[in-house]
Amino acid sequence: MSFRIAFQHKIAEIILLNETKVAVVPGLKQWIGDGTEGYIRMSFVSSEEILIDALETVKKYLK
């Protein structure tokens, strides 16, 4: 992963955490597989209600 892409991922992580209180990590090839560069990864280890609320919050922020 290039420095530019790593930096962009880190900025996206920080902004989403600060603005939506939802934590994400980069979709790194070694974690997910080919074709994931530029994507984020979310861990769904919570209740469905909390997950829906978190995804709606991120969706509203990104619009």
N, C-alpha and C positions, 0 to 999 in steps of 0.2 A: 504494500500500500504506500503510495507516495505521501510525502509530508502534507501537500495541499489537501488531499482527500482526508487524511487523518485529522487535520486541523478543522476541516469543514464538519466532519462527524462530531468532533469535540464541541464545536460551537453549537451544533444542532442539539446535542445532548444537554448542554448547559441552558440553552434558551428554553427547550421544552420543560426541563425540570423547574427552572425559575418561574416560567409563565403559567404552566399547567399543573405542576407538582406531579408529573408523570415521568418516571425514569426510563430511559432507553439506552441501548448500546449499539455500536455499529454492526451492520450485517457483514461481518468479516468472512471471507472465503473459508478460512480454517474452522469456523464455527458452523456455517450453514452450507457452504458449497459454492460452486461456480455461479457467476451471474448475480452475486449479492452486493457487489460494490456499489455504494451510493444509497443503500437501503438501511433502515434501522431495524433493530431486533427488540421485541418486547417479550417479557416473561409473563405468562398468564397463570400465576399462582395465587389466585384470589377468588372471591365469589363472583358469580356472573354479574350481579348487580354492580359491584365495584368496577369490574372490567368494562361494562357498558358505559358507566359514568366517566371513566378515564378516557375511553376512546371518543366519546362525545365531546369531552373537554378539549382533546387534542384536535379533533375535527373542526370545532368552532374556532380555535386559535389559528389554525392553518388557513381558514377561509379568510 
